[in-house]
Amino acid sequence: MGMQVKHIQDYYTYEMKHNGMSANTVIHRHANIRKALQYAYKTGLINSNPADCVQRPRKEKFQASFYNEKELEQLFKVVKGDPVEFAVIVAAFYGLRRSEVIGLKWDAIDFEHKTITIRHTVTQFTKDGKSVIVEKDRTKTKSSYRTLPLVPPFEELLLRMKAQQKMNRKLCGRSYCKKYLDYIYVNEIGELVKPGYLTQHFPNLLEKNNMRRIRFHDLRHSCASLLYANGVSLKEIQEWLGHSDISTTSNIYTHLNFDSKVASANAILGIYPA
């Protein structure tokens, strides 16, 4: 039993130290592991639940990082023509998660009714030292399944990409990868752009252009902060981003835009006795 506890504890330590897993992710994983082992305990497969003896890390208080309007404007300029251009635009404008960006398929785009539907995801993890890609016909939560308006600049980008992919397929002939024809975000030879590529390449792009370092996921926060700064309600931001719980939206984003707090302070000052 002691060894079982040690195995779980060592797994958490290794993932945090070597793979950069956050304490919050470990806590989520621990809940799933504990639940599975609890079932084994109740059905008599094991004598006790080793997960009960494992020390979980402390939950981290979330501190969102984000780009303001000027920084995003600059980012859109420097990303033009770069392999991550599509991903950056989708993440910053629509607030998509990395898995949702990679998972976008052509059938998610309704050019007639001008909509984009988020319903498929692609994730990447390491198993036995090998990188594994997982394609799912479902989103993170039920609320993550959402339909958003297809705006003209993004529609134009998609049509350009569609034409480019058709040309690439013709040029490459048999060498073109046929496995990912349904997907939007593929490279010149038709291979799916990997989630890990975004994580690695995005900060390099920022550094190369002397821009402040943020994570790719922080583009989602940047999208939310702009919506919030422009008077969009938390409920509407929740629906736009696909949060299952409004408290998630509230906890992460209400502190982002300081200008709105200044405006609130000035509104009160207007009736404050001199």
Disulfide bonds with the S-S distance in Angstrom:
none
